[in-house]
Amino acid sequence: MSLDLGSIRRQANRFRASARYHTLRATLAGVADLLLPRVCVACERPLAATQRGIICGFCWTRLDAIPYPQCARCGHPHIRHSCRWCELLPPFVRAVRSVCWVPGGAGGQIVHALKYEGWRATADGMAERMARLAWPVDVVEERTALVPVPLSAGRLRERGFNQSELIAHALASRWRIPVWRDAILRARETTTQTKLRPSDRLRNVAGAFDVSHSLSKRIRGAHLVLVDDVVTTAATLNACAETLMQAGARIISYVTFGRARSASDRPLS
């Protein structure tokens, strides 16, 4: 006996549109929440049935947002009359923006859930906040593509994904520009930057990156936006930017979810 697939599809579509289907779906969702309650992967509080994503609204509101006024170029809050954070950047870096301070607080918990606990869906909520950041008009008009900072082969095997690439793809759908995931390659393995002093960070990433030959023509003359989860001293981003400039990029901007405080940024105790 032959099956009428068209008839089966029509019946399935009618059922999905029926009140009975929606009632059944809501009932099953309620049972699932009762037996296997969803919790926020950052704070472990229960998520409401209407809550989208895997981070609760309370955690998103608890982000220690970088305050205003900010430097128009590097996005760092003005502590003095001159911006010392800009001194970390090469002259060919046009603008830098970040959402919140890390580590610590809700921002640090969210980054930890993504990088070290494997909650990949966290990247979408991070990118949503990054997409709202204000930029100079020329950056918005000129940005050609997003370039995620690459992981070393060892850390990529260990983690199973590149968190910067996940964020870049989620951000690209909002900015409507492409992701050039292989624009930069790791030329050699490096020690993790997390526990290194600023001077050691620079030496650690010097000469660590190379440009993909397949994308070298598209890089020439482009305004590229480097994407990373967190910026501390900007050593890694600067090394990547230097590599892109040597390949012919016209100008570079950076965007990250988190930014580490410097000593002068810490509130007085």
HELIX and SHEET records of a PDB file:
HELIX    1   1 LEU A    5  ALA A   17  1                                  13    
HELIX    2   2 ALA A   19  LEU A   35  1                                  17    
HELIX    3   3 GLY A   57  THR A   61  1                                   5    
HELIX    4   4 TRP A   85  LEU A   88  5                                   4    
HELIX    5   5 GLY A  105  LYS A  115  1                                  11    
HELIX    6   6 THR A  122  ALA A  131  1                                  10    
HELIX    7   7 VAL A  137  GLU A  142  1                                   6    
HELIX    8   8 ALA A  153  ARG A  159  1                                   7    
HELIX    9   9 GLN A  163  TRP A  175  1                                  13    
HELIX   10  10 PRO A  198  VAL A  205  1                                   8    
HELIX   11  11 HIS A  213  LEU A  215  5                                   3    
HELIX   12  12 SER A  216  ILE A  219  1                                   4    
HELIX   13  13 ALA A  235  GLN A  246  1                                  12    
HELIX   14  14 ALA A  263  ASP A  265  5                                   3    
SHEET    1   A 4 VAL A  93  VAL A 102  0                                        
SHEET    2   A 4 ILE A 251  ALA A 260  1                                        
SHEET    3   A 4 HIS A 223  VAL A 231  1                                        
SHEET    4   A 4 ARG A 143  PRO A 148  1                                        
SHEET    1   B 2 ILE A 184  ARG A 186  0                                        
SHEET    2   B 2 PHE A 209  VAL A 211 -1                                        
END                                                                             
